[in-house]
Amino acid sequence: MEPVTFWKPHALAKPHADQLELSMGDRVTSTIELDGVPVGTAGRVILANGFNWQRYRVLFANGAEHGDLDHRSLAPAGKTAKRLAKAAAKR
């Protein structure tokens, strides 16, 4: 199995104001009820993609997997939340 290639964001991509800066492996929780995923269910980002609209594919603790999720349906958890809060404080 070959390693996964990580791509840097496109130079012309402008992030949305409330966009989450998550990476693969980051822990999150659902903030809305998704099909088969109750509110507050923990999960892990398994794919992060998009240029102008960052969206994520998440594998939740109950085995459900959903794609095209963003800040409207996810909240960072644990070390991810601390990392994002620290980055926001620097801005």
Secondary structure as GFF3:
##gff-version 3
##sequence-region A 1 91
A	DSSP	beta_strand	27	30	.	.	.	ID=ss1
A	DSSP	beta_strand	42	49	.	.	.	ID=ss2
A	DSSP	beta_strand	55	60	.	.	.	ID=ss3
A	DSSP	beta_strand	65	69	.	.	.	ID=ss4
A	DSSP	beta_strand	74	76	.	.	.	ID=ss5
A	DSSP	alpha_helix	79	90	.	.	.	ID=ss6
###
